[in-house]
């Protein structure tokens, strides 16, 4: 049995401070603090809770058919994101789904300086009714983020992607980045976008892309 996070909750084959593989559905929480560690969620498992990555050079992989449900009510609320990257280097590869609908809660949050990458071929969707609940947020101006999207990244009242720090986004031909009521991509720092797919807002009063650097 491996301890999951710092809360003493034991689960076999679950993530811990040293990473791990999730092979069956569970409700839990994890702080992954060892550098070089990774967490993999395999089909058909659903992880419900939050993950907090604090080690350097860590990663999360969600395979096709697997899912992450952002649940801030599990063992506290460490950083207002379902998946949080605090370490100086982190990557996400999502071929499954990352979803959530909790108020004031980003799905994927980057909180520190460093180099980060997100590759999405699945779904990252925040259906929260709160205007601060983005699908992806980077809130450190010293962060360097690369996003390669050929899936769906969306939010309902909030920006789909809300950015501080230098960001490069490639939206492939199958990619959709969308907000129902706000801006699809909102950035206050350097932003480089290559778009072959769709970047849009369903709001008639908002821009699809807003860059104010």
PyMOL commands that set and color helices and strands:
alter all, ss='L'
color gray80, all
select strands_A, chain A and resi 2-4+9-11+20-22+26-32+38-41+46-53+58-62+67-70+81-85+89-94+97-100+106-110+114-120+123-126+136-138+143-149+152-155+161-163+166-171+176-179+185-187+191-195+198-201+209-211
alter strands_A, ss='S'
color yellow, strands_A
deselect
rebuild
show_as cartoon
